[in-house]
């Protein structure tokens, strides 16, 4: 097997390489991560197609890696006690609304189950907000 690299494109997180494989009479595009693992390969019988595909998959791989790293970043938010108290009041009002709607909905079991689930989620959120307000007082 004879392979000769004809192009290489480097990104911040990946490298795309284009080789000419004379045994199979094709061009092979390989996307390699920064740690050396091969993430994908593409085969073509056209050199221009292989080169444009290498550039395209590199562009998408770098964009995907950037998007993933942004999602992983932690965000710290400073919230004042008054903001939490306002949020706690709003949660209480909505919780009362769901409780009233549950009493009104007696025939539709699916709707009642959905409201019960939403009420439960809201109740737990309200408890977490109350704990945060208590932690500020300490």
C-alpha positions, 0 to 999 in steps of 0.5 A: 500500500502506498499512501502519500499526503497531499494536504494537511489542514490544522485547526485549534482542536483537530487536524484534517489530512488528505492522502493519495492511496495508489493501491485503491486509486482514491483520496482518503481524508482523515480527521484527527483529534488533538490527542491523536485519535482518528475521529472520521475518514472519508474516501473519494476518487476526486482530489478537489472533493477530498480537499474541500471535504477535509476543510469542511469537516475540520471547520465543523469539528472545531466549531463543535469542539468550541460549542462543547467547551462553552457548554461545559463552563460553569457560570457563577451568578450573584443574586441578592436576597431581595431577588430571591424573596421576589422569586420565592413569592412568585413561586408561591403564587404559581404554586397556589394556581396549580393547586387550584387548577388540580382541584378544578380538573377531576375528570381528565387523569392525564391533565391532573397527572401533568399538573401534579408533576409540575406542582411537585417540581415547582414545590421543590424549586420553591424549597431550594429558593427558601434554602438559598434565602436562609443561607444569605441570612447566615 
